[in-house]
Amino acid sequence: MEEMKDRERESSQVDNEFLLEALKTENLDQFRTEFLEMHPYDQAQFYTSLSDEFRSVVYTYLSPEEMADLFENIEIDEEDYESLLAEMNPSYAAEMLSHMYADDAADVLNEINDEQAVSYLTIMDDEAASEIQGLLNYEESTAGSIMTTEFIAIEANETARSAMQILKGKLRMRKRYIMCSLPIRIRSCLVFYRSGH
């Protein structure tokens, strides 16, 4: 078991070195091919290990949507969000935030100064801004602040196993806990998310 963990660490180190070399040599295709094959959590780990110089290259190599997937998996101190967003072009950052799940984007915007948060909300498309703004109105640690606006419908004739497979498929990239009550004769099911932050 320990041997397998060592091999995974070595493989991860090789991937990181390969990606860093692709950034240093400005090899866009090589970087994108390898980086986009990685799990978003691993992408986030690599991204946070970079200097601001190399992160600025990453912003030119990834679309705001691709960056949103990475940013949802980032594990940094809350005060670091503001500096990372400041490294990005404001319209890039706003578009990235609009591609994130609304609750994750609201969490990020709650960690930066109000003036900057309003600036991003003003730049992004109205629908995303409205959805995120609705979540920003809840005080921290209330049910409203940890909920998501994502909705998943499951047909009443689905089995419990099938329903759980659907949920796992829809949410496989999310860091959320799923609580669901599935009675034998399912009529409806409420799925509650609790933030994994």
C-alpha positions, 0 to 999 in steps of 0.5 A: 500500500505504501509503495503505491502511495510513493508511486502516486507521489512520484507520478504527481511530481513528474506531472508537475515538473512536466507542466512547469517545463511547458510553462517555462518554454511557453508550450501551450499545446503541451501544457493544455493537453496534460493539464486538462487531463488532470482532475480539477483538485490536482489542477488546483494544487499545481496552480497554487504551487506556482509563482504569480509569474507562471499563474499569469501565463496560466490565465492566458492558456485557460479559458475562464470556464476552465479556470472556474473548474480549477478555482472551485477546487482551490484550497487557500486561505480566505484572504488569498482570494483577493490577491489571486483575483487581482492577478487576473484581468477583471473581465476574465475574473468576472467571467470565471466567477460566472462559470462557477457554481453560484454558491462557490462564486458567492463564497469567493466574493464574500472573501474580498472587499465589497467594492471589488465584489460589486465590480465583478458582479457588474461586469458579469452577465445579468443571470449569473450576477443575479443568482450569485447576488441572491446568495450573497444576501445571506449571513455567513453560517446560515442555511441560506449561505451554505445552500446551492441553487443547483437543481437535479430532477429525478423521475419518480419511477427511478430505483434508489440505486439509479437515483444515487447514480444520477446524483453522483454523475451530476455532482461528481466534480462537486465537493458536497455532501448529499443528504437524500431520503429515498422512501420505498415508493418514491414520490419526490426527493429533496437533496440538500447540499452542505458546503465542504468548505 
